[in-house]
Amino acid sequence: MIDINLSCPDPLFDHALTLPEALILPADCDNDKQFAYQPIGTGPYRVAERQAHRLVLEAFDDYFGYRALTDQIQIMVFDEAAMCYLTPSTTLTPERLASHQTTLSQKLEMDQGAGYLLLNCRDGLAKQPAWREYLHAKLSSLQLLPRLAANGMGEYRLFNAYGLMPGWMHHTQAEQQRVAPGPTSLTVAYLSDHPLYPLIAQAMKTHLAEEGITVNTLALSPADYFSGRYSRKIDIWLGAMSFGERGQVGLFNWLGTHNLVLHACTDALVTKIETETQRWRDTQDDDCAETLARCLVEHQMIPLFHIWMGVMATPDLQDVASNAVGWFDFKSIWHKPS
């Protein structure tokens, strides 16, 4: 039996326990450098093998739910493949993969979330209002995505974001051209294993160099990134949030999961986050999420892009369907006998 004591009433606590952020993991996993490569959890599959471009999963017989229908899943990453969709198959090769790319536009789903720049308003340049206003104006998606496209961004399907969810319009273009408060250097941090982030960082570097600003980059592990480690050295965190089927509710879960927010936000904004989160818990009012998102975009975050993702299945697999984050349920797919 596990007893959980809450600091205040939360009628949605049972729902929170079902979220990905509440996965049951070993207590010392954050200190285990090998855990990210050989994780242990409670899911329907276990990691049998992990390499740089290949992951082998095997059905876990002691899973508490229904056993997976497929005994083994191999996940392979091909550098020459499009990076916005999955192509599950029992026979697909990189050569055959290329032939499917022309028919994928009808298979894509819009990711419920956005790429973003999180300004360090506590210890970074954005602590100064003049720099915060400049960065908001200079690093909008309207200015960065054209540079990203010109430099080549592979098969990503990106489009401009004006809020933290598709349909939200919280970030507007500055009415007048902003001038940098002065020549300086700044540091951008991003997750080391994401192929798109270095391209965006390069676009930022080219864009800001025009006004004498040098951009340094820092590629971090997920643990270092989301914990806020090295926050005193970082001016901007580059990342993305994906809420999937949780929709707007995902914003509160995301903010409450990572210490990064505490290292980047001012005390006033942290109080605002806590107030709106509690109001949402008490009322489940859909307006709470958008009110908080608008405040974050106005004072802290710059939305960059939304992305289209999806699954392109070959006829030999059955029950393959894309979910709201461009993935699919491994344990439900099965191979059609020939």
TIVEX-896635 format. One record per residue (C-alpha): residue number from 0; residue in three letters; y, z, x. Coordinates in nm, 3 decimals, decimal comma. Each point is the difference from the previous one (the first is absolute). Last residue first. Example, Ala and Ser with C-alpha at 12.3 -4.5 7.8 and 13.67 -1.06 7.14 Angstrom:
<rs>
+-----+------+---------+---------+---------+
:  nr : rest :       Y :       Z :       X :
+-----+------+---------+---------+---------+
:   1 :  Ser :  -0,106 :   0,714 :   1,367 :
:   0 :  Ala :  -0,344 :   0,066 :  -0,137 :
+-----+------+---------+---------+---------+
</rs>
This chain:
<rs>
+-----+------+---------+---------+---------+
:  nr : rest :       Y :       Z :       X :
+-----+------+---------+---------+---------+
: 337 :  Ser :  -1,454 :  -4,592 :   0,006 :
: 336 :  Pro :   0,046 :   0,365 :  -0,091 :
: 335 :  Lys :   0,363 :   0,102 :  -0,071 :
: 334 :  His :   0,114 :   0,262 :   0,248 :
: 333 :  Trp :   0,162 :   0,310 :  -0,142 :
: 332 :  Ile :   0,347 :   0,155 :  -0,017 :
: 331 :  Ser :   0,058 :   0,344 :  -0,150 :
: 330 :  Lys :  -0,021 :   0,218 :   0,314 :
: 329 :  Phe :   0,259 :  -0,203 :   0,188 :
: 328 :  Asp :   0,279 :   0,046 :  -0,257 :
: 327 :  Phe :   0,275 :  -0,250 :   0,079 :
: 326 :  Trp :   0,325 :  -0,030 :   0,195 :
: 325 :  Gly :   0,335 :  -0,168 :  -0,070 :
: 324 :  Val :   0,185 :   0,323 :  -0,078 :
: 323 :  Ala :  -0,016 :  -0,023 :  -0,380 :
: 322 :  Asn :  -0,371 :  -0,077 :  -0,004 :
: 321 :  Ser :  -0,156 :  -0,336 :   0,067 :
: 320 :  Ala :  -0,329 :  -0,076 :  -0,171 :
: 319 :  Val :  -0,343 :  -0,074 :   0,142 :
: 318 :  Asp :  -0,264 :   0,053 :  -0,266 :
: 317 :  Gln :  -0,243 :  -0,254 :   0,152 :
: 316 :  Leu :  -0,040 :  -0,150 :   0,346 :
: 315 :  Asp :  -0,162 :  -0,338 :   0,079 :
: 314 :  Pro :   0,282 :  -0,196 :  -0,167 :
: 313 :  Thr :   0,257 :   0,077 :   0,278 :
: 312 :  Ala :   0,266 :   0,266 :  -0,059 :
: 311 :  Met :   0,373 :  -0,042 :   0,067 :
: 310 :  Val :   0,161 :   0,345 :  -0,022 :
: 309 :  Gly :   0,370 :   0,079 :  -0,025 :
: 308 :  Met :   0,334 :   0,079 :   0,152 :
: 307 :  Trp :   0,363 :  -0,089 :  -0,072 :
: 306 :  Ile :   0,258 :   0,203 :   0,191 :
: 305 :  His :   0,327 :   0,175 :  -0,075 :
: 304 :  Phe :   0,269 :   0,015 :   0,264 :
: 303 :  Leu :   0,268 :   0,198 :   0,178 :
: 302 :  Pro :   0,117 :   0,306 :  -0,193 :
: 301 :  Ile :   0,253 :   0,202 :   0,206 :
: 300 :  Met :  -0,050 :   0,376 :  -0,024 :
: 299 :  Gln :   0,223 :   0,305 :   0,040 :
: 298 :  His :   0,316 :   0,040 :  -0,207 :
: 297 :  Glu :   0,022 :  -0,265 :  -0,271 :
: 296 :  Val :  -0,366 :  -0,096 :   0,023 :
: 295 :  Leu :  -0,116 :   0,361 :  -0,029 :
: 294 :  Cys :   0,231 :   0,069 :  -0,294 :
: 293 :  Arg :  -0,122 :  -0,308 :  -0,185 :
: 292 :  Ala :  -0,360 :   0,103 :   0,062 :
: 291 :  Leu :   0,069 :   0,348 :  -0,139 :
: 290 :  Thr :   0,150 :  -0,135 :  -0,322 :
: 289 :  Glu :  -0,279 :  -0,258 :  -0,023 :
: 288 :  Ala :  -0,270 :   0,263 :   0,028 :
: 287 :  Cys :   0,161 :   0,246 :  -0,242 :
: 286 :  Asp :   0,062 :  -0,262 :  -0,269 :
: 285 :  Asp :  -0,371 :  -0,016 :  -0,081 :
: 284 :  Asp :   0,025 :   0,352 :  -0,148 :
: 283 :  Gln :  -0,320 :   0,195 :   0,067 :
: 282 :  Thr :   0,201 :   0,302 :  -0,127 :
: 281 :  Asp :  -0,084 :   0,303 :   0,215 :
: 280 :  Arg :  -0,163 :  -0,182 :   0,289 :
: 279 :  Trp :   0,278 :  -0,261 :  -0,004 :
: 278 :  Arg :   0,268 :   0,268 :   0,010 :
: 277 :  Gln :  -0,183 :   0,165 :   0,292 :
: 276 :  Thr :  -0,004 :  -0,326 :   0,193 :
: 275 :  Glu :   0,366 :  -0,062 :  -0,085 :
: 274 :  Thr :   0,103 :   0,342 :   0,135 :
: 273 :  Glu :  -0,218 :  -0,016 :   0,313 :
: 272 :  Ile :   0,131 :  -0,346 :   0,091 :
: 271 :  Lys :   0,361 :   0,110 :  -0,059 :
: 270 :  Thr :  -0,054 :   0,307 :   0,220 :
: 269 :  Val :  -0,137 :  -0,224 :   0,277 :
: 268 :  Leu :   0,309 :  -0,218 :  -0,046 :
: 267 :  Ala :   0,236 :   0,295 :   0,049 :
: 266 :  Asp :  -0,195 :   0,123 :   0,303 :
: 265 :  Thr :   0,044 :  -0,339 :   0,164 :
: 264 :  Cys :  -0,298 :  -0,231 :   0,017 :
: 263 :  Ala :  -0,186 :  -0,131 :   0,306 :
: 262 :  His :  -0,214 :   0,291 :   0,124 :
: 261 :  Leu :  -0,082 :   0,131 :  -0,347 :
: 260 :  Val :  -0,093 :  -0,350 :  -0,119 :
: 259 :  Leu :  -0,237 :  -0,048 :   0,294 :
: 258 :  Asn :  -0,196 :   0,308 :  -0,106 :
: 257 :  His :  -0,207 :  -0,231 :  -0,219 :
: 256 :  Thr :  -0,183 :   0,068 :  -0,326 :
: 255 :  Gly :   0,269 :   0,115 :  -0,241 :
: 254 :  Leu :   0,210 :  -0,315 :   0,027 :
: 253 :  Trp :  -0,301 :  -0,226 :  -0,057 :
: 252 :  Asn :  -0,123 :   0,197 :  -0,300 :
: 251 :  Phe :   0,346 :  -0,006 :  -0,156 :
: 250 :  Leu :   0,031 :  -0,376 :   0,052 :
: 249 :  Gly :  -0,351 :  -0,062 :  -0,131 :
: 248 :  Val :   0,109 :   0,107 :  -0,348 :
: 247 :  Gln :   0,192 :  -0,327 :  -0,019 :
: 246 :  Gly :  -0,318 :  -0,204 :  -0,006 :
: 245 :  Arg :  -0,324 :   0,194 :   0,056 :
: 244 :  Glu :  -0,194 :  -0,325 :  -0,021 :
: 243 :  Gly :   0,117 :  -0,100 :   0,345 :
: 242 :  Phe :   0,268 :   0,221 :   0,155 :
: 241 :  Ser :   0,040 :  -0,187 :   0,328 :
: 240 :  Met :   0,262 :   0,127 :   0,243 :
: 239 :  Ala :   0,106 :  -0,195 :   0,308 :
: 238 :  Gly :   0,128 :   0,085 :   0,347 :
: 237 :  Leu :   0,280 :  -0,023 :   0,256 :
: 236 :  Trp :   0,137 :   0,338 :   0,107 :
: 235 :  Ile :   0,356 :  -0,009 :   0,129 :
: 234 :  Asp :   0,197 :   0,211 :   0,249 :
: 233 :  Ile :  -0,289 :   0,150 :   0,197 :
: 232 :  Lys :   0,021 :   0,224 :   0,308 :
: 231 :  Arg :   0,057 :   0,326 :  -0,188 :
: 230 :  Ser :  -0,279 :  -0,099 :  -0,237 :
: 229 :  Tyr :  -0,255 :  -0,009 :   0,283 :
: 228 :  Arg :  -0,258 :   0,136 :  -0,247 :
: 227 :  Gly :   0,095 :  -0,059 :  -0,360 :
: 226 :  Ser :  -0,350 :   0,080 :  -0,122 :
: 225 :  Phe :  -0,030 :  -0,344 :  -0,160 :
: 224 :  Tyr :   0,042 :  -0,195 :   0,324 :
: 223 :  Asp :  -0,188 :   0,229 :   0,238 :
: 222 :  Ala :  -0,308 :   0,017 :  -0,225 :
: 221 :  Pro :   0,016 :  -0,371 :  -0,087 :
: 220 :  Ser :   0,006 :  -0,091 :   0,372 :
: 219 :  Leu :   0,336 :  -0,111 :   0,138 :
: 218 :  Ala :   0,163 :  -0,318 :   0,133 :
: 217 :  Leu :   0,352 :   0,080 :   0,128 :
: 216 :  Thr :   0,257 :  -0,276 :   0,020 :
: 215 :  Asn :   0,339 :  -0,021 :   0,173 :
: 214 :  Val :   0,284 :  -0,190 :  -0,165 :
: 213 :  Thr :   0,315 :  -0,068 :   0,205 :
: 212 :  Ile :   0,325 :  -0,036 :  -0,195 :
: 211 :  Gly :   0,260 :  -0,238 :   0,141 :
: 210 :  Glu :   0,109 :  -0,150 :  -0,329 :
: 209 :  Glu :  -0,220 :  -0,311 :   0,014 :
: 208 :  Ala :  -0,280 :   0,218 :   0,135 :
: 207 :  Leu :  -0,033 :   0,149 :  -0,348 :
: 206 :  His :  -0,166 :  -0,310 :  -0,149 :
: 205 :  Thr :  -0,225 :  -0,079 :   0,294 :
: 204 :  Lys :  -0,133 :   0,356 :   0,019 :
: 203 :  Met :  -0,040 :   0,023 :  -0,377 :
: 202 :  Ala :  -0,203 :  -0,323 :  -0,002 :
: 201 :  Gln :  -0,211 :   0,138 :   0,286 :
: 200 :  Ala :  -0,062 :   0,319 :  -0,199 :
: 199 :  Ile :  -0,110 :  -0,213 :  -0,297 :
: 198 :  Leu :  -0,247 :  -0,187 :   0,220 :
: 197 :  Pro :  -0,128 :   0,325 :   0,154 :
: 196 :  Tyr :  -0,055 :   0,133 :  -0,354 :
: 195 :  Leu :  -0,212 :  -0,291 :  -0,127 :
: 194 :  Pro :  -0,321 :   0,058 :   0,197 :
: 193 :  His :  -0,041 :   0,370 :  -0,098 :
: 192 :  Asp :  -0,204 :   0,204 :   0,250 :
: 191 :  Ser :   0,287 :   0,173 :   0,182 :
: 190 :  Leu :   0,170 :   0,146 :  -0,304 :
: 189 :  Tyr :   0,378 :  -0,027 :   0,037 :
: 188 :  Ala :   0,289 :   0,164 :   0,184 :
: 187 :  Val :   0,347 :  -0,154 :   0,054 :
: 186 :  Thr :   0,222 :   0,140 :   0,275 :
: 185 :  Leu :   0,374 :  -0,056 :   0,031 :
: 184 :  Ser :   0,236 :  -0,119 :   0,271 :
: 183 :  Thr :   0,380 :  -0,004 :   0,005 :
: 182 :  Pro :   0,299 :  -0,225 :  -0,041 :
: 181 :  Gly :   0,253 :   0,148 :  -0,243 :
: 180 :  Pro :   0,065 :   0,085 :  -0,364 :
: 179 :  Ala :  -0,173 :  -0,329 :  -0,086 :
: 178 :  Val :   0,212 :  -0,215 :  -0,228 :
: 177 :  Arg :  -0,085 :  -0,039 :  -0,366 :
: 176 :  Gln :   0,074 :  -0,325 :  -0,179 :
: 175 :  Gln :   0,133 :   0,059 :  -0,347 :
: 174 :  Glu :  -0,155 :   0,034 :  -0,345 :
: 173 :  Ala :  -0,315 :   0,154 :   0,143 :
: 172 :  Gln :  -0,318 :  -0,144 :  -0,155 :
: 171 :  Thr :  -0,157 :   0,222 :  -0,262 :
: 170 :  His :  -0,296 :   0,237 :   0,014 :
: 169 :  His :  -0,113 :   0,167 :  -0,323 :
: 168 :  Met :  -0,138 :  -0,287 :  -0,207 :
: 167 :  Trp :  -0,348 :   0,110 :  -0,109 :
: 166 :  Gly :  -0,222 :  -0,282 :  -0,125 :
: 165 :  Pro :  -0,267 :   0,029 :   0,269 :
: 164 :  Met :  -0,003 :   0,361 :   0,126 :
: 163 :  Leu :   0,194 :   0,160 :   0,288 :
: 162 :  Gly :   0,313 :  -0,196 :  -0,086 :
: 161 :  Tyr :   0,183 :  -0,322 :   0,086 :
: 160 :  Ala :  -0,300 :  -0,167 :   0,163 :
: 159 :  Asn :   0,012 :  -0,355 :   0,134 :
: 158 :  Phe :  -0,322 :  -0,200 :  -0,001 :
: 157 :  Leu :  -0,309 :   0,002 :   0,218 :
: 156 :  Arg :  -0,318 :  -0,208 :  -0,013 :
: 155 :  Tyr :  -0,147 :   0,061 :   0,346 :
: 154 :  Glu :  -0,179 :  -0,303 :   0,140 :
: 153 :  Gly :   0,146 :   0,009 :   0,349 :
: 152 :  Met :   0,340 :   0,160 :   0,051 :
: 151 :  Gly :   0,166 :  -0,270 :   0,207 :
: 150 :  Asn :   0,332 :   0,041 :   0,184 :
: 149 :  Ala :   0,193 :  -0,176 :  -0,277 :
: 148 :  Ala :  -0,175 :   0,206 :  -0,268 :
: 147 :  Leu :   0,093 :   0,327 :   0,168 :
: 146 :  Arg :   0,358 :  -0,114 :   0,047 :
: 145 :  Pro :   0,019 :  -0,092 :  -0,370 :
: 144 :  Leu :  -0,159 :   0,338 :  -0,084 :
: 143 :  Leu :   0,255 :   0,206 :   0,193 :
: 142 :  Gln :   0,334 :  -0,089 :  -0,160 :
: 141 :  Leu :  -0,093 :  -0,003 :  -0,369 :
: 140 :  Ser :  -0,236 :   0,291 :   0,066 :
: 139 :  Ser :   0,296 :   0,218 :   0,092 :
: 138 :  Leu :   0,044 :   0,117 :   0,358 :
: 137 :  Lys :   0,375 :  -0,050 :   0,048 :
: 136 :  Ala :   0,129 :   0,165 :  -0,317 :
: 135 :  His :  -0,219 :   0,309 :   0,001 :
: 134 :  Leu :   0,034 :   0,025 :   0,378 :
: 133 :  Tyr :   0,378 :  -0,006 :  -0,021 :
: 132 :  Glu :   0,020 :   0,260 :  -0,275 :
: 131 :  Arg :  -0,226 :   0,236 :   0,195 :
: 130 :  Trp :   0,194 :  -0,061 :   0,320 :
: 129 :  Ala :   0,329 :   0,093 :  -0,162 :
: 128 :  Pro :  -0,155 :   0,302 :  -0,176 :
: 127 :  Gln :  -0,122 :   0,150 :   0,332 :
: 126 :  Lys :  -0,347 :   0,150 :  -0,031 :
: 125 :  Ala :  -0,109 :  -0,362 :  -0,019 :
: 124 :  Leu :  -0,002 :  -0,009 :   0,381 :
: 123 :  Gly :  -0,298 :   0,236 :   0,006 :
: 122 :  Asp :  -0,058 :   0,376 :  -0,035 :
: 121 :  Arg :   0,013 :   0,079 :  -0,372 :
: 120 :  Cys :   0,086 :  -0,331 :  -0,164 :
: 119 :  Asn :  -0,293 :  -0,178 :   0,163 :
: 118 :  Leu :   0,002 :  -0,321 :  -0,200 :
: 117 :  Leu :  -0,317 :  -0,113 :  -0,175 :
: 116 :  Leu :  -0,033 :  -0,379 :   0,006 :
: 115 :  Tyr :  -0,219 :  -0,131 :  -0,277 :
: 114 :  Gly :  -0,290 :  -0,217 :  -0,110 :
: 113 :  Ala :  -0,055 :   0,025 :  -0,371 :
: 112 :  Gly :  -0,220 :   0,132 :  -0,278 :
: 111 :  Gln :  -0,223 :  -0,132 :  -0,274 :
: 110 :  Asp :  -0,158 :  -0,296 :   0,180 :
: 109 :  Met :   0,028 :  -0,320 :  -0,201 :
: 108 :  Glu :  -0,337 :  -0,160 :  -0,069 :
: 107 :  Leu :  -0,130 :  -0,324 :   0,153 :
: 106 :  Lys :  -0,279 :  -0,223 :  -0,130 :
: 105 :  Gln :   0,206 :  -0,292 :  -0,132 :
: 104 :  Ser :   0,158 :  -0,066 :   0,342 :
: 103 :  Leu :  -0,341 :   0,001 :   0,169 :
: 102 :  Thr :  -0,110 :  -0,360 :  -0,038 :
: 101 :  Thr :   0,138 :  -0,146 :   0,327 :
: 100 :  Gln :  -0,149 :   0,280 :   0,212 :
:  99 :  His :  -0,362 :  -0,073 :  -0,081 :
:  98 :  Ser :  -0,060 :  -0,263 :   0,272 :
:  97 :  Ala :   0,115 :   0,241 :   0,272 :
:  96 :  Leu :  -0,274 :   0,247 :  -0,090 :
:  95 :  Arg :  -0,267 :  -0,264 :   0,054 :
:  94 :  Glu :   0,096 :  -0,020 :   0,367 :
:  93 :  Pro :   0,028 :   0,379 :   0,037 :
:  92 :  Thr :  -0,352 :   0,032 :  -0,146 :
:  91 :  Leu :  -0,099 :   0,104 :  -0,353 :
:  90 :  Thr :  -0,367 :   0,058 :  -0,078 :
:  89 :  Thr :  -0,033 :   0,327 :  -0,191 :
:  88 :  Ser :   0,353 :  -0,015 :  -0,138 :
:  87 :  Pro :   0,310 :   0,214 :  -0,054 :
:  86 :  Thr :   0,331 :  -0,178 :   0,072 :
:  85 :  Leu :   0,284 :   0,252 :   0,011 :
:  84 :  Tyr :   0,367 :  -0,087 :  -0,042 :
:  83 :  Cys :   0,342 :   0,021 :   0,160 :
:  82 :  Met :  -0,079 :  -0,057 :   0,367 :
:  81 :  Ala :  -0,112 :  -0,363 :  -0,005 :
:  80 :  Ala :  -0,278 :  -0,060 :   0,247 :
:  79 :  Glu :   0,045 :  -0,112 :   0,363 :
:  78 :  Asp :  -0,016 :   0,356 :   0,135 :
:  77 :  Phe :  -0,330 :   0,057 :  -0,177 :
:  76 :  Val :  -0,066 :   0,361 :  -0,106 :
:  75 :  Met :  -0,356 :   0,092 :  -0,095 :
:  74 :  Ile :  -0,121 :   0,255 :  -0,255 :
:  73 :  Gln :  -0,379 :   0,026 :  -0,013 :
:  72 :  Ile :  -0,149 :   0,163 :  -0,309 :
:  71 :  Gln :  -0,356 :   0,132 :  -0,019 :
:  70 :  Asp :  -0,235 :   0,114 :  -0,276 :
:  69 :  Thr :   0,184 :  -0,162 :  -0,291 :
:  68 :  Leu :  -0,037 :   0,158 :  -0,345 :
:  67 :  Ala :   0,165 :   0,326 :   0,106 :
:  66 :  Arg :  -0,175 :   0,312 :  -0,130 :
:  65 :  Tyr :   0,145 :   0,150 :  -0,316 :
:  64 :  Gly :   0,193 :   0,320 :   0,062 :
:  63 :  Phe :  -0,052 :   0,300 :   0,231 :
:  62 :  Tyr :  -0,068 :  -0,218 :   0,307 :
:  61 :  Asp :  -0,317 :   0,120 :   0,176 :
:  60 :  Asp :  -0,136 :  -0,350 :   0,058 :
:  59 :  Phe :   0,311 :  -0,120 :   0,185 :
:  58 :  Ala :   0,006 :  -0,380 :  -0,002 :
:  57 :  Glu :   0,075 :  -0,138 :   0,347 :
:  56 :  Leu :   0,338 :  -0,117 :   0,129 :
:  55 :  Val :   0,051 :  -0,222 :   0,307 :
:  54 :  Leu :   0,354 :  -0,057 :   0,131 :
:  53 :  Arg :   0,092 :  -0,295 :   0,222 :
:  52 :  His :   0,317 :  -0,111 :   0,174 :
:  51 :  Ala :   0,059 :   0,285 :   0,247 :
:  50 :  Gln :  -0,345 :   0,150 :  -0,041 :
:  49 :  Arg :  -0,143 :   0,261 :  -0,235 :
:  48 :  Glu :  -0,365 :   0,048 :  -0,093 :
:  47 :  Ala :  -0,193 :   0,195 :  -0,263 :
:  46 :  Val :   0,293 :   0,134 :  -0,199 :
:  45 :  Arg :  -0,134 :   0,160 :  -0,318 :
:  44 :  Tyr :   0,014 :  -0,140 :  -0,351 :
:  43 :  Pro :   0,012 :   0,153 :  -0,350 :
:  42 :  Gly :   0,275 :   0,244 :   0,104 :
:  41 :  Thr :  -0,008 :   0,364 :   0,111 :
:  40 :  Gly :   0,171 :  -0,022 :   0,340 :
:  39 :  Ile :  -0,072 :  -0,038 :   0,371 :
:  38 :  Pro :   0,214 :  -0,230 :   0,213 :
:  37 :  Gln :  -0,119 :  -0,187 :   0,311 :
:  36 :  Tyr :   0,302 :  -0,194 :   0,127 :
:  35 :  Ala :   0,275 :   0,215 :  -0,155 :
:  34 :  Phe :  -0,204 :   0,312 :   0,080 :
:  33 :  Gln :  -0,027 :  -0,078 :   0,371 :
:  32 :  Lys :   0,323 :   0,176 :   0,099 :
:  31 :  Asp :  -0,108 :   0,317 :  -0,181 :
:  30 :  Asn :   0,304 :   0,226 :  -0,040 :
:  29 :  Asp :   0,090 :  -0,133 :  -0,344 :
:  28 :  Cys :  -0,367 :   0,021 :  -0,103 :
:  27 :  Asp :  -0,018 :   0,376 :   0,059 :
:  26 :  Ala :  -0,051 :   0,106 :  -0,362 :
:  25 :  Pro :  -0,258 :  -0,271 :  -0,065 :
:  24 :  Leu :   0,101 :  -0,222 :  -0,292 :
:  23 :  Ile :  -0,001 :   0,025 :  -0,380 :
:  22 :  Leu :   0,244 :  -0,265 :  -0,125 :
:  21 :  Ala :   0,311 :   0,133 :  -0,171 :
:  20 :  Glu :   0,236 :  -0,276 :   0,118 :
:  19 :  Pro :  -0,228 :  -0,255 :  -0,166 :
:  18 :  Leu :   0,082 :   0,153 :  -0,340 :
:  17 :  Thr :  -0,250 :   0,185 :  -0,219 :
:  16 :  Leu :   0,133 :   0,348 :   0,088 :
:  15 :  Ala :   0,346 :  -0,105 :  -0,120 :
:  14 :  His :  -0,137 :  -0,054 :  -0,350 :
:  13 :  Asp :  -0,123 :   0,360 :  -0,014 :
:  12 :  Phe :   0,347 :   0,110 :   0,113 :
:  11 :  Leu :   0,174 :  -0,187 :  -0,281 :
:  10 :  Pro :   0,098 :   0,306 :  -0,205 :
:   9 :  Asp :   0,163 :   0,156 :   0,310 :
:   8 :  Pro :   0,117 :   0,361 :  -0,035 :
:   7 :  Cys :   0,170 :   0,141 :   0,313 :
:   6 :  Ser :  -0,102 :   0,120 :   0,349 :
:   5 :  Leu :  -0,357 :  -0,108 :  -0,068 :
:   4 :  Asn :  -0,306 :   0,207 :   0,095 :
:   3 :  Ile :  -0,323 :  -0,193 :   0,053 :
:   2 :  Asp :  -0,334 :   0,183 :  -0,015 :
:   1 :  Ile :  -0,306 :  -0,193 :   0,124 :
:   0 :  Met :  -0,351 :   0,083 :  -0,118 :
+-----+------+---------+---------+---------+
</rs>
